Amino acid sequence: MSVLPVVRVLAEAFAELPDAELRVNIHRDVADPAAPAHAPGLLQALDDLHRRGRLTLTVHDYFDDDQLWDYLASLDLSVLPYRFGTHSGWLEACHDLGTAVAAPDCGFYAQQRPCLTYGHTQQAGLDERSLREAVRTAFEKRPAPRATATDRVRERGELAAAHQALYTSLLR
């Protein structure tokens, strides 16, 4: 993840939107010197933005399933700060809940589920303009694609058929 560059752009973009709140949640391990995820520089920079009124910062333990679903459902937009990767369980959960997602153009996030995209790869870095555009689009259009039970049943059937065809072709 590349949290701080993304959050800094988001703080600027959100400042231009009336009644918009940038919420940043991080796991307690970021603040724990004994934890592998300890990142005092990140925590200090986020805390500075929080003290300046640019974002709401929450440091917490892992959410249980109900807490995570409640949190994701409370968002108008969830921004994935990845700079590499392929797919996201977070994006899947947002899709199930009807929460819009802005995902980077690395990996296959845009093919995984309908989402807003912005430029962000290890090679090219963060495209700040496209991230601002994704935030503006989410604010103005409120896209919230949501999976239905019918969609998920159809999808499971399609996936099972594709797997069956692949396995059958490999056994020949």
N, C-alpha and C positions, 0 to 999 in steps of 0.2 A: 504494500500500500504506500501511497504517497499522500499522507493525510494533510500535512501542513500547507503545501502549495495549493491544494484544492480548497482547504478551508479559508485560506487568505483571499482567494478569488471569490468564494461564496460570501464571505463577509462584506466585500465590496458590492457584490451584486445584490445581496439582500438589503443593504443600506439604501438602495435606490427604489425598493418596492414598499408601497404603503402597507403598514400592519403586518409585514412579514417577519418571522422570527427564525433565526438560524439556531438550531439545536444540535449540539455536538455531544454525543455520548461516548465515553471511552471506558474500557475495563480497568478495574482497580490495579491490575498488574502493571499498567503504564506508570503508576505512581509508587510502586513497590520496589525498592532497591534490590531486593532479593529475587525478584521475578525476572525470567528471561526477556520479557517484553518491556522491561523498565526503559523508559524514554524520558528522562528529566527535561531535555531540551524541548521536546514536543509538549509536555505538560506545562512548562513555563510559558511557551508561546501561546498556547490555548488559554491559559489562565490570564495572560496579559490581554488578549482579545476579549475575554469575558469581563475583566475589570473595566475595560474601555467601553463596555456596553455593546460590543459588536456581535456577541453570541451568548447563548445560554449553555453552560458547560456542566455536564453531570458525569461524575466518576462513580461507577457502581460495580457490583459483583455481576457474575453472569446472570442473565435473565432466565427464568424457567420458561417453558413454552407459553404459558398464558401471559406472562409479562412481556415476552417478545412479541406475541401477536398484538397485544394491546398497544405496545409502543409503535410497531410498524403501522397499525391501523390509524394511529393518531397523526401520522405524517401526511402532508400533501405531496411531498417529494422526498425520496431517499436517494442520496448521491453516493455512488460507489467510487471510492478513491483509488481504485486499482490502476496499476500501470503495466500489468501483465496478468495473464490468466486465461481461462477458457470459458468456464460457466460459473454461475453463482446460485447457491441455495438461497441466499438473501433475496436475489431477484425473483426466484420462484415464490418465496413466501409473500413478497410484495404483490406479485401478480395474483396470488390466491386471495389477497385481502383488498385488492383494488387500490393499492398505493402506487403512484407513479414513480418511475425510477429514471435517473440520469446515469448512464453507464458509459465507461470509456470505450473508444473504438478499437482497443486491443481485444484480442480473444474473439469470442463468438456471442457476446452478450446480446447484441441486437438481433441475432438469429435465434437466440434462445427464447426470448419473449419480446413483445412490443415494449419499447422503451425509448426515451430520448437518449441521444448520444452526444458525446463531446470528445475532442481529440486528446488522447493521453496514452502514450506508449513509452517504453524504456528508451527507445531510440530517439524519438522526436520530442519527448517531454510533454508538458501540459500546454494545450491550446486554450488560453484563457478566454479568448473571444467566443469560442464554441461552447465553453462551459457557461459563460454568461447568457448566451442565447438559449441554452437548454433550460436554465433557471427561469428566464423570462417567458419562454414558451409554457413551462409548467405553471407559472403564476397566472398567465393570461388565459390559457386554454384548459387548464385543470384536467389533463388527460389521465384517466385512471382505468386502463384495461384490467378487467377482472375475470379470472377463470370462473366458469360455472361448473356445476357437477356434470352436466352433459358434456362440456368441453373435456373435462378430465377423463370421463369414461371413454369418449371417442379417442382421445389421445392414447390412453392405455391400450386400447384395441389396435390402433395403428402401430404402436411400438412393439406389441407382442407379435403382430404379423411380420414386421420388418425383421425382428430377431429370428423368428421361425424361418423366414426365407433365407437369411444369412447362414444360420446354422445348417439348414438343409443343403445349401450350396457348398458348404465346406465339407460336408460328409460324403459328397459324391466323388 
